[in-house]
Amino acid sequence: MEWRNIYRGFLMGISDLIPGVSGGTIAFLLGIYDRLLISINGVFSKHWRKHIGFLVPLAIGMGTTIVLFSRVIKFLLANYFAPTQFFFIGLIIGVLPFMAKQAKIKTTFNLWHYLVLVIVGVLLAMTAFIKPADSTLITSLTPTTTLILFLSGWAASTAMLLPGISGSFVLLLLGVYSTAIGAISDFNIPIIIVIGLGVTLGFLISSKVIHYLLNHHATMTFSIIIGLIIGSVFVIYPGVPESGTPFVMSAVSLIMGLLVSNLFSPPEADPEI
């Protein structure tokens, strides 16, 4: 078991609680994105023990964080919304130099790749203006709500694996974010299980698609991923904070996010995919 993955899962779990912040971005930041895809794909292979050893500590860290910090994140977003968002903006911006190195952007990108990067970034940024679906809190299961929650978990897990797109943001757009957070906070086990099954199946299928694209269309895939990461900054941007204490707190949070990103970014970009 790679027990150091617990702290990595801890960081990914926190990010997945924030609408607009992607666990995939944090995985890239920590230098484990390729291993994550390979391990999810390898769960049913003959080397499953090795991959389980990578994933289980990661899942423990993520699960523990989501359970313990769902209330904390709700408190921070309710009372310190701008500083919290600026901290994650710092993390996102800080991962871009590592991503550029990972993609070998100076030698592999041409005009078409930059154009796709810009288009993807703009399209994702435009989702900041999309009105989320009406959020009706689901506390019990019916055949209809079970299907909705299962498919929502599937969609969210796909977003979690794509740097720049937040699983929480997808749940918010689908109108089930409050249901998911409420279920975790209140330990509503049936709802947690249904969403969890959707997330699990989504991980298994989506990871194969992303892994294939990175293997066979790496440069274009990286241009899309970098575009998603840049676009996500506009999605979570809370606006210019008020002058005085809010502005100072937000500026400090932004700098802290950049420092943390620099601290965790691997010194070398050496893809294993």
MARKERO-862882 format. One line per field, with one value per residue (C-alpha): residue in one letter; x, y, z. Coordinates in Angstrom, 1 decimal, m for minus. Example, Ala and Ser with C-alpha at 12.3 -4.5 7.8 and 13.67 -1.06 7.14 Angstrom:
residuo = A/S
c1 = 12.3/13.7
c2 = m4.5/m1.1
c3 = 7.8/7.1
//
This chain:
residuo = M/E/W/R/N/I/Y/R/G/F/L/M/G/I/S/D/L/I/P/G/V/S/G/G/T/I/A/F/L/L/G/I/Y/D/R/L/L/I/S/I/N/G/V/F/S/K/H/W/R/K/H/I/G/F/L/V/P/L/A/I/G/M/G/T/T/I/V/L/F/S/R/V/I/K/F/L/L/A/N/Y/F/A/P/T/Q/F/F/F/I/G/L/I/I/G/V/L/P/F/M/A/K/Q/A/K/I/K/T/T/F/N/L/W/H/Y/L/V/L/V/I/V/G/V/L/L/A/M/T/A/F/I/K/P/A/D/S/T/L/I/T/S/L/T/P/T/T/T/L/I/L/F/L/S/G/W/A/A/S/T/A/M/L/L/P/G/I/S/G/S/F/V/L/L/L/L/G/V/Y/S/T/A/I/G/A/I/S/D/F/N/I/P/I/I/I/V/I/G/L/G/V/T/L/G/F/L/I/S/S/K/V/I/H/Y/L/L/N/H/H/A/T/M/T/F/S/I/I/I/G/L/I/I/G/S/V/F/V/I/Y/P/G/V/P/E/S/G/T/P/F/V/M/S/A/V/S/L/I/M/G/L/L/V/S/N/L/F/S/P/P/E/A/D/P/E/I
c1 = 0.0/1.3/0.2/1.6/m1.4/m3.6/m2.4/m2.8/m6.3/m6.9/m6.0/m8.1/m11.0/m11.0/m10.9/m13.8/m16.0/m15.6/m17.8/m15.4/m12.2/m11.2/m9.7/m8.0/m6.1/m4.9/m3.8/m1.8/m0.4/0.7/2.2/0.0/m2.5/m1.0/m0.7/m4.3/m5.5/m3.3/m4.4/m8.1/m7.7/m5.7/m8.1/m9.3/m5.9/m3.5/m1.5/m4.6/m2.8/m0.3/m3.1/m5.3/m2.3/m2.2/m5.9/m7.0/m5.0/m6.0/m9.7/m9.2/m7.8/m10.5/m13.4/m12.2/m11.7/m15.1/m16.8/m14.9/m14.7/m18.0/m19.3/m16.0/m16.1/m19.8/m18.7/m15.8/m17.9/m20.7/m18.4/m15.2/m16.3/m13.8/m10.6/m11.5/m12.0/m8.8/m6.8/m8.0/m7.4/m3.8/m3.6/m5.0/m2.7/0.3/m0.2/0.0/3.8/4.0/1.3/3.1/6.3/4.3/2.9/6.2/4.2/7.2/8.0/4.7/2.1/1.2/m1.4/m4.2/m3.4/m3.4/m6.7/m8.3/m6.9/m8.5/m11.8/m12.1/m11.1/m13.7/m16.4/m15.7/m15.5/m19.0/m20.5/m20.0/m23.0/m25.2/m28.0/m27.8/m30.8/m33.4/m32.1/m34.6/m33.2/m33.6/m33.7/m35.3/m35.0/m37.6/m36.9/m36.7/m34.5/m32.3/m31.7/m31.1/m28.6/m26.8/m26.4/m25.4/m22.6/m21.4/m21.3/m19.5/m16.8/m16.1/m15.6/m13.4/m10.9/m10.7/m8.5/m10.3/m13.9/m15.2/m17.4/m19.1/m19.8/m21.4/m23.6/m24.5/m25.5/m27.6/m29.3/m28.1/m25.1/m27.1/m28.4/m24.9/m23.4/m26.5/m26.3/m22.6/m23.2/m26.2/m24.8/m27.7/m26.2/m28.7/m28.2/m24.4/m24.4/m26.4/m24.2/m21.1/m22.0/m22.4/m19.1/m17.3/m18.7/m17.9/m14.3/m13.8/m15.2/m14.0/m10.5/m10.1/m11.3/m8.9/m6.0/m6.6/m6.6/m3.4/m1.7/m2.9/m3.6/m1.4/m0.7/m4.3/m5.5/m3.1/m4.2/m7.8/m6.8/m4.8/m7.8/m10.0/m7.6/m7.5/m11.2/m11.8/m10.2/m13.0/m15.6/m14.6/m13.5/m15.7/m15.1/m13.0/m13.2/m14.2/m11.4/m9.9/m9.8/m11.7/m9.2/m6.2/m7.5/m8.2/m4.7/m3.0/m5.1/m4.1/m0.4/m0.8/m2.4/0.5/3.0/1.2/1.0/4.7/5.5/3.7/4.5/7.0/10.4/10.4/7.6/8.0/4.8/4.3/1.3
c2 = 0.0/3.5/5.1/8.5/8.7/9.4/13.0/13.3/12.0/14.5/17.4/15.9/15.4/19.0/20.2/18.0/19.7/23.1/23.8/24.9/23.2/19.9/16.9/16.2/19.5/18.6/15.2/16.9/19.3/16.4/14.6/11.5/12.1/9.5/6.9/7.6/6.8/3.7/2.4/2.9/1.1/m1.7/m2.6/m5.7/m6.6/m9.3/m6.5/m5.5/m5.8/m3.0/m0.7/m1.4/m0.5/2.9/3.6/2.4/4.9/7.6/6.7/6.6/10.1/11.5/9.7/10.8/14.4/14.6/13.3/15.4/18.6/18.9/21.1/23.1/23.8/24.9/27.2/28.7/29.3/30.8/33.1/33.5/32.9/35.2/34.2/30.5/30.9/32.9/30.2/27.7/30.1/30.3/26.5/26.4/29.1/27.5/24.2/25.8/25.9/22.2/21.5/23.4/21.4/18.1/18.9/20.1/23.1/24.9/22.1/20.3/23.0/24.6/27.4/24.8/23.5/27.1/27.8/24.7/25.7/29.2/27.8/25.2/27.8/30.3/27.6/26.5/30.1/30.7/28.1/30.6/32.4/29.3/29.3/26.0/23.8/24.2/22.4/20.3/18.5/14.7/12.9/9.6/7.3/6.6/4.8/8.3/9.9/6.8/7.0/10.8/10.5/7.6/9.4/12.6/10.7/9.3/12.7/14.2/11.4/12.1/15.8/14.9/13.1/16.0/18.8/22.1/20.7/20.2/17.3/19.5/22.1/19.5/18.4/22.1/22.5/19.3/20.6/17.8/19.4/20.3/16.8/15.3/17.6/17.2/13.4/13.4/15.9/13.9/10.4/9.5/6.2/5.1/8.3/8.2/4.6/5.5/8.5/6.5/3.7/6.2/7.8/4.4/3.3/6.7/6.5/3.0/4.0/7.6/6.8/4.4/7.1/9.7/7.2/6.3/10.0/10.8/7.7/8.4/12.1/13.5/17.0/17.8/16.3/18.4/21.5/20.7/20.0/23.2/25.1/23.5/24.5/28.1/28.3/27.0/30.1/32.2/29.8/30.2/33.8/35.5/39.1/41.9/41.7/44.7/47.0/46.6/43.2/41.2/42.4/41.6/38.2/37.3/38.5/36.5/33.5/33.8/34.0/31.0/29.0/29.8/28.8/25.5/24.8/25.4/23.3/20.2/20.5/17.8/19.2/17.2/16.5/12.8/11.3/7.6/7.1
c3 = 0.0/m0.9/2.3/1.4/m1.0/2.0/2.1/m1.7/m1.3/1.4/m0.9/m3.8/m1.4/m0.3/m3.9/m4.9/m2.3/m4.0/m7.1/m9.8/m8.5/m10.1/m8.3/m11.6/m11.4/m7.9/m9.2/m11.9/m9.3/m7.2/m10.2/m9.9/m12.7/m15.0/m12.2/m11.3/m14.7/m15.1/m11.7/m12.3/m15.7/m14.1/m11.3/m13.3/m14.8/m13.6/m11.7/m9.8/m6.4/m7.4/m8.6/m5.6/m3.4/m5.1/m5.1/m1.7/0.4/m2.1/m1.6/2.2/2.1/m0.2/1.6/5.1/3.9/2.2/5.4/7.9/5.9/4.1/7.0/7.1/3.4/3.7/6.5/4.6/1.5/3.5/5.6/3.7/0.1/m1.7/0.2/m0.2/m4.0/m4.4/m2.6/m5.2/m8.0/m6.8/m6.8/m10.4/m11.7/m10.0/m11.8/m15.3/m15.5/m14.7/m17.2/m19.9/m19.2/m19.1/m22.5/m23.9/m25.1/m26.7/m29.1/m29.7/m29.9/m33.2/m34.0/m34.1/m30.6/m29.2/m30.9/m29.4/m26.0/m26.3/m27.5/m24.7/m22.1/m23.3/m23.5/m19.9/m18.7/m20.2/m17.9/m15.1/m16.6/m16.7/m14.2/m12.1/m12.2/m9.5/m6.5/m4.8/m1.7/m2.1/1.2/0.2/m2.8/m5.5/m8.8/m10.5/m7.9/m7.8/m11.5/m11.4/m8.5/m10.2/m13.5/m11.7/m9.9/m13.2/m14.8/m11.7/m11.7/m15.4/m14.5/m11.5/m13.8/m16.2/m14.9/m15.0/m14.6/m11.1/m10.2/m7.6/m10.3/m12.5/m9.6/m9.0/m12.7/m12.4/m9.3/m6.9/m5.2/m2.1/m2.0/m2.2/0.4/2.7/2.4/3.4/6.2/7.6/6.8/4.5/3.6/0.8/m1.1/m0.6/m2.0/m5.1/m6.0/m5.1/m7.5/m10.3/m9.4/m9.4/m12.7/m14.2/m13.0/m14.6/m18.0/m18.2/m17.2/m20.1/m22.6/m21.1/m21.0/m24.7/m25.7/m23.8/m25.4/m29.0/m29.2/m26.5/m27.8/m28.6/m25.3/m23.4/m25.2/m24.2/m20.6/m20.3/m21.8/m19.2/m16.4/m17.6/m18.1/m14.6/m13.1/m14.6/m13.3/m9.7/m9.9/m7.2/m8.5/m7.0/m3.2/m1.2/m0.1/3.4/5.2/2.5/m0.1/2.0/3.0/m0.6/m1.7/1.0/0.1/m3.6/m2.7/m0.3/m3.1/m5.5/m2.8/m2.0/m5.7/m6.1/m3.0/m4.3/m8.0/m9.1/m10.2/m13.4/m15.9/m16.9/m18.0/m17.4/m19.6
//
